[in-house]
Amino acid sequence: MMMFHVFWTVLLFLIFIGIIFWAFSGARKTSFDQASRMPLEDDDDPTIHKDRS
């Protein structure tokens, strides 16, 4: 039973490290930069800014 816990811990740690490398890889930089600017960009869709009065 102890071996199962060790295996599970190591597996989750490796998955975590993989996610960290994926998130900080250079290939993802452009899409993350674009996503970070989305809240600041003007929307051209008039249906989003409906007046609720």
MMTF fields as JSON, N, C-alpha, C and O atoms, coordinates in Angstrom:
{
  "mmtfVersion": "1.0.0",
  "mmtfProducer": "UNKNOWN",
  "numBonds": 211,
  "numAtoms": 212,
  "numGroups": 53,
  "numChains": 1,
  "numModels": 1,
  "chainsPerModel": [1],
  "groupsPerChain": [53],
  "chainIdList": ["A"],
  "bondAtomList": [4, 2, 8, 6, 12, 10, 16, 14, 20, 18, 24, 22, 28, 26, 32, 30, 36, 34, 40, 38, 44, 42, 48, 46, 52, 50, 56, 54, 60, 58, 64, 62, 68, 66, 72, 70, 76, 74, 80, 78, 84, 82, 88, 86, 92, 90, 96, 94, 100, 98, 104, 102, 108, 106, 112, 110, 116, 114, 120, 118, 124, 122, 128, 126, 132, 130, 136, 134, 140, 138, 144, 142, 148, 146, 152, 150, 156, 154, 160, 158, 164, 162, 168, 166, 172, 170, 176, 174, 180, 178, 184, 182, 188, 186, 192, 190, 196, 194, 200, 198, 204, 202, 208, 206],
  "bondOrderList": [1, 1, 1, 1, 1, 1, 1, 1, 1, 1, 1, 1, 1, 1, 1, 1, 1, 1, 1, 1, 1, 1, 1, 1, 1, 1, 1, 1, 1, 1, 1, 1, 1, 1, 1, 1, 1, 1, 1, 1, 1, 1, 1, 1, 1, 1, 1, 1, 1, 1, 1, 1],
  "groupList": [{"groupName": "MET", "atomNameList": ["N", "CA", "C", "O"], "elementList": ["N", "C", "C", "O"], "formalChargeList": [0, 0, 0, 0], "bondAtomList": [1, 0, 2, 1, 3, 2], "bondOrderList": [1, 1, 2], "singleLetterCode": "M", "chemCompType": "L-PEPTIDE LINKING"}, {"groupName": "PHE", "atomNameList": ["N", "CA", "C", "O"], "elementList": ["N", "C", "C", "O"], "formalChargeList": [0, 0, 0, 0], "bondAtomList": [1, 0, 2, 1, 3, 2], "bondOrderList": [1, 1, 2], "singleLetterCode": "F", "chemCompType": "L-PEPTIDE LINKING"}, {"groupName": "HIS", "atomNameList": ["N", "CA", "C", "O"], "elementList": ["N", "C", "C", "O"], "formalChargeList": [0, 0, 0, 0], "bondAtomList": [1, 0, 2, 1, 3, 2], "bondOrderList": [1, 1, 2], "singleLetterCode": "H", "chemCompType": "L-PEPTIDE LINKING"}, {"groupName": "VAL", "atomNameList": ["N", "CA", "C", "O"], "elementList": ["N", "C", "C", "O"], "formalChargeList": [0, 0, 0, 0], "bondAtomList": [1, 0, 2, 1, 3, 2], "bondOrderList": [1, 1, 2], "singleLetterCode": "V", "chemCompType": "L-PEPTIDE LINKING"}, {"groupName": "TRP", "atomNameList": ["N", "CA", "C", "O"], "elementList": ["N", "C", "C", "O"], "formalChargeList": [0, 0, 0, 0], "bondAtomList": [1, 0, 2, 1, 3, 2], "bondOrderList": [1, 1, 2], "singleLetterCode": "W", "chemCompType": "L-PEPTIDE LINKING"}, {"groupName": "THR", "atomNameList": ["N", "CA", "C", "O"], "elementList": ["N", "C", "C", "O"], "formalChargeList": [0, 0, 0, 0], "bondAtomList": [1, 0, 2, 1, 3, 2], "bondOrderList": [1, 1, 2], "singleLetterCode": "T", "chemCompType": "L-PEPTIDE LINKING"}, {"groupName": "LEU", "atomNameList": ["N", "CA", "C", "O"], "elementList": ["N", "C", "C", "O"], "formalChargeList": [0, 0, 0, 0], "bondAtomList": [1, 0, 2, 1, 3, 2], "bondOrderList": [1, 1, 2], "singleLetterCode": "L", "chemCompType": "L-PEPTIDE LINKING"}, {"groupName": "ILE", "atomNameList": ["N", "CA", "C", "O"], "elementList": ["N", "C", "C", "O"], "formalChargeList": [0, 0, 0, 0], "bondAtomList": [1, 0, 2, 1, 3, 2], "bondOrderList": [1, 1, 2], "singleLetterCode": "I", "chemCompType": "L-PEPTIDE LINKING"}, {"groupName": "GLY", "atomNameList": ["N", "CA", "C", "O"], "elementList": ["N", "C", "C", "O"], "formalChargeList": [0, 0, 0, 0], "bondAtomList": [1, 0, 2, 1, 3, 2], "bondOrderList": [1, 1, 2], "singleLetterCode": "G", "chemCompType": "PEPTIDE LINKING"}, {"groupName": "ALA", "atomNameList": ["N", "CA", "C", "O"], "elementList": ["N", "C", "C", "O"], "formalChargeList": [0, 0, 0, 0], "bondAtomList": [1, 0, 2, 1, 3, 2], "bondOrderList": [1, 1, 2], "singleLetterCode": "A", "chemCompType": "L-PEPTIDE LINKING"}, {"groupName": "SER", "atomNameList": ["N", "CA", "C", "O"], "elementList": ["N", "C", "C", "O"], "formalChargeList": [0, 0, 0, 0], "bondAtomList": [1, 0, 2, 1, 3, 2], "bondOrderList": [1, 1, 2], "singleLetterCode": "S", "chemCompType": "L-PEPTIDE LINKING"}, {"groupName": "ARG", "atomNameList": ["N", "CA", "C", "O"], "elementList": ["N", "C", "C", "O"], "formalChargeList": [0, 0, 0, 0], "bondAtomList": [1, 0, 2, 1, 3, 2], "bondOrderList": [1, 1, 2], "singleLetterCode": "R", "chemCompType": "L-PEPTIDE LINKING"}, {"groupName": "LYS", "atomNameList": ["N", "CA", "C", "O"], "elementList": ["N", "C", "C", "O"], "formalChargeList": [0, 0, 0, 0], "bondAtomList": [1, 0, 2, 1, 3, 2], "bondOrderList": [1, 1, 2], "singleLetterCode": "K", "chemCompType": "L-PEPTIDE LINKING"}, {"groupName": "ASP", "atomNameList": ["N", "CA", "C", "O"], "elementList": ["N", "C", "C", "O"], "formalChargeList": [0, 0, 0, 0], "bondAtomList": [1, 0, 2, 1, 3, 2], "bondOrderList": [1, 1, 2], "singleLetterCode": "D", "chemCompType": "L-PEPTIDE LINKING"}, {"groupName": "GLN", "atomNameList": ["N", "CA", "C", "O"], "elementList": ["N", "C", "C", "O"], "formalChargeList": [0, 0, 0, 0], "bondAtomList": [1, 0, 2, 1, 3, 2], "bondOrderList": [1, 1, 2], "singleLetterCode": "Q", "chemCompType": "L-PEPTIDE LINKING"}, {"groupName": "PRO", "atomNameList": ["N", "CA", "C", "O"], "elementList": ["N", "C", "C", "O"], "formalChargeList": [0, 0, 0, 0], "bondAtomList": [1, 0, 2, 1, 3, 2], "bondOrderList": [1, 1, 2], "singleLetterCode": "P", "chemCompType": "L-PEPTIDE LINKING"}, {"groupName": "GLU", "atomNameList": ["N", "CA", "C", "O"], "elementList": ["N", "C", "C", "O"], "formalChargeList": [0, 0, 0, 0], "bondAtomList": [1, 0, 2, 1, 3, 2], "bondOrderList": [1, 1, 2], "singleLetterCode": "E", "chemCompType": "L-PEPTIDE LINKING"}],
  "groupTypeList": [0, 0, 0, 1, 2, 3, 1, 4, 5, 3, 6, 6, 1, 6, 7, 1, 7, 8, 7, 7, 1, 4, 9, 1, 10, 8, 9, 11, 12, 5, 10, 1, 13, 14, 9, 10, 11, 0, 15, 6, 16, 13, 13, 13, 13, 15, 5, 7, 2, 12, 13, 11, 10],
  "groupIdList": [1, 2, 3, 4, 5, 6, 7, 8, 9, 10, 11, 12, 13, 14, 15, 16, 17, 18, 19, 20, 21, 22, 23, 24, 25, 26, 27, 28, 29, 30, 31, 32, 33, 34, 35, 36, 37, 38, 39, 40, 41, 42, 43, 44, 45, 46, 47, 48, 49, 50, 51, 52, 53],
  "secStructList": [7, 2, 2, 2, 2, 2, 2, 2, 2, 2, 2, 2, 2, 2, 2, 2, 2, 2, 2, 2, 2, 2, 2, 6, 1, 4, 4, 4, 2, 2, 2, 2, 2, 2, 2, 2, 2, 4, 4, 4, 1, 7, 7, 7, 7, 6, 6, 6, 6, 7, 7, 7, 7],
  "xCoordList": [0.822, 0.0, 0.871, 0.52, 1.972, 2.86, 3.442, 3.639, 3.715, 4.272, 3.282, 3.684, 1.996, 0.957, 0.985, 0.885, 1.119, 1.163, 2.404, 2.328, 3.518, 4.749, 4.592, 4.943, 4.069, 3.855, 2.918, 3.2, 1.81, 0.82, 1.42, 1.158, 2.213, 2.844, 3.834, 3.846, 4.641, 5.616, 4.902, 5.318, 3.855, 3.102, 2.492, 2.594, 1.868, 1.27, 2.324, 2.089, 3.472, 4.56, 5.062, 5.32, 5.201, 5.657, 4.637, 5.012, 3.37, 2.331, 2.403, 2.288, 2.594, 2.726, 3.911, 3.786, 5.052, 6.244, 5.991, 6.433, 5.292, 4.952, 4.084, 4.286, 3.119, 2.253, 3.06, 2.845, 3.977, 4.824, 5.653, 5.72, 6.284, 7.08, 6.207, 6.621, 5.002, 4.089, 3.689, 3.67, 3.373, 2.899, 3.99, 3.709, 5.225, 6.302, 7.144, 8.198, 6.706, 7.464, 7.332, 6.331, 8.313, 8.31, 7.233, 6.781, 6.811, 5.796, 4.433, 3.616, 4.175, 2.891, 2.876, 1.823, 4.015, 4.116, 3.173, 2.51, 3.099, 2.26, 0.78, 0.059, 0.325, -1.09, -1.406, -2.497, -0.475, -0.701, -0.665, -1.434, 0.212, 0.251, -1.051, -1.582, -1.55, -2.806, -3.958, -4.807, -3.999, -5.061, -4.978, -6.003, -3.784, -3.646, -4.133, -4.498, -4.145, -4.618, -6.118, -6.677, -6.775, -8.197, -9.092, -9.964, -8.924, -9.815, -9.642, -10.547, -8.516, -8.241, -8.656, -8.704, -8.954, -9.306, -10.76, -11.616, -11.023, -12.39, -13.171, -12.651, -14.421, -15.294, -16.07, -16.566, -16.17, -16.928, -18.364, -19.164, -18.701, -20.032, -20.979, -20.822, -21.955, -22.851, -23.809, -24.36, -24.019, -24.946, -24.371, -25.113, -23.071, -22.448, -22.735, -22.889, -22.807, -22.97, -24.422, -24.688, -25.339, -26.756, -27.024, -26.475, -27.875, -28.286, -29.382, -30.366, -29.229, -30.185, -31.236, -31.937, -31.378, -32.357, -33.75, -34.677],
  "yCoordList": [-1.195, 0.0, 1.267, 2.259, 1.233, 2.394, 2.681, 3.843, 1.656, 1.843, 2.57, 3.358, 2.307, 2.984, 4.481, 5.285, 4.868, 6.279, 6.966, 8.108, 6.288, 6.853, 7.041, 8.092, 6.035, 6.118, 7.273, 8.055, 7.385, 8.418, 9.811, 10.724, 9.979, 11.258, 11.639, 12.783, 10.713, 10.983, 11.304, 12.216, 10.589, 10.83, 12.229, 12.942, 12.625, 13.952, 15.052, 16.113, 14.811, 15.784, 15.948, 17.07, 14.863, 14.943, 15.651, 16.395, 15.426, 16.136, 17.627, 18.447, 17.983, 19.382, 20.036, 21.142, 19.373, 19.907, 20.056, 21.031, 19.109, 19.196, 20.398, 21.067, 20.679, 21.844, 23.132, 24.074, 23.178, 24.36, 24.599, 25.729, 23.56, 23.711, 24.121, 24.931, 23.566, 23.905, 25.381, 26.084, 25.844, 27.214, 28.24, 29.312, 27.921, 28.889, 28.641, 29.256, 27.762, 27.509, 28.696, 29.413, 28.892, 30.01, 29.904, 30.926, 28.707, 28.515, 29.05, 29.407, 29.11, 29.574, 31.077, 31.637, 31.731, 33.145, 34.032, 34.898, 33.838, 34.713, 34.557, 35.552, 33.343, 33.163, 33.685, 34.209, 33.553, 34.09, 35.619, 36.258, 36.208, 37.662, 38.19, 39.204, 37.517, 37.912, 37.783, 38.671, 36.718, 36.517, 37.537, 37.929, 37.959, 38.943, 40.323, 41.127, 40.61, 41.908, 41.929, 43.009, 40.808, 40.748, 41.638, 42.31, 41.68, 42.54, 44.031, 44.817, 44.426, 45.837, 46.304, 47.507, 45.386, 45.754, 46.196, 45.715, 47.12, 47.582, 46.511, 45.842, 46.365, 45.41, 46.134, 47.24, 45.509, 46.082, 45.579, 46.059, 44.623, 44.023, 44.905, 44.992, 45.559, 46.456, 45.714, 46.326, 44.437, 43.686, 43.426, 43.097, 43.569, 43.346, 44.505, 44.3, 45.719, 46.923, 47.403, 48.566, 46.536, 46.935, 47.776, 47.54, 48.75, 49.593, 48.864, 48.428, 48.725, 47.946, 48.82, 48.341, 50.056, 50.922, 50.76, 51.423],
  "zCoordList": [0.0, 0.0, 0.0, -0.637, 0.692, 0.739, -0.641, -0.995, -1.413, -2.753, -3.661, -4.517, -3.475, -4.243, -3.958, -4.885, -2.697, -2.326, -2.898, -3.351, -2.878, -3.436, -4.941, -5.476, -5.62, -7.064, -7.4, -8.307, -6.68, -6.923, -6.704, -7.487, -5.659, -5.374, -6.475, -6.929, -6.894, -7.952, -9.256, -9.97, -9.581, -10.808, -10.808, -11.806, -9.722, -9.652, -9.692, -10.27, -9.089, -9.138, -10.57, -11.005, -11.298, -12.689, -13.575, -14.481, -13.322, -14.066, -13.771, -14.682, -12.503, -12.118, -12.81, -13.335, -12.82, -13.484, -14.987, -15.594, -15.582, -17.003, -17.31, -18.323, -16.448, -16.646, -16.521, -17.284, -15.577, -15.411, -16.671, -17.155, -17.209, -18.435, -19.61, -20.439, -19.688, -20.78, -20.689, -21.699, -19.486, -19.313, -19.593, -20.128, -19.237, -19.412, -20.654, -20.811, -21.533, -22.751, -23.702, -23.676, -24.512, -25.447, -26.499, -27.015, -26.832, -27.863, -27.422, -28.271, -26.133, -25.617, -25.353, -25.052, -25.461, -25.088, -25.899, -25.329, -27.189, -28.012, -27.669, -27.59, -27.466, -27.129, -25.733, -25.509, -24.791, -23.449, -23.463, -22.744, -24.265, -24.383, -24.982, -24.529, -25.974, -26.602, -25.605, -25.532, -24.856, -23.874, -22.741, -22.184, -22.404, -21.324, -21.733, -20.875, -23.031, -23.515, -23.782, -23.974, -23.801, -24.15, -23.285, -23.836, -21.961, -21.168, -21.455, -21.173, -22.001, -22.248, -23.631, -23.884, -24.521, -25.889, -25.973, -25.23, -26.894, -27.118, -27.86, -28.754, -27.472, -28.146, -29.232, -29.022, -30.382, -31.485, -31.522, -32.326, -30.669, -30.658, -29.836, -28.618, -30.472, -29.726, -28.793, -27.878, -28.995, -28.139, -26.754, -25.828, -26.602, -25.302, -24.361, -23.157, -24.893, -24.073, -24.083, -24.388, -23.761, -23.73, -22.493, -21.417, -22.683, -21.568, -20.803, -21.401, -19.499, -18.698, -18.042, -17.151, -18.429, -17.761, -18.309, -17.845]
}
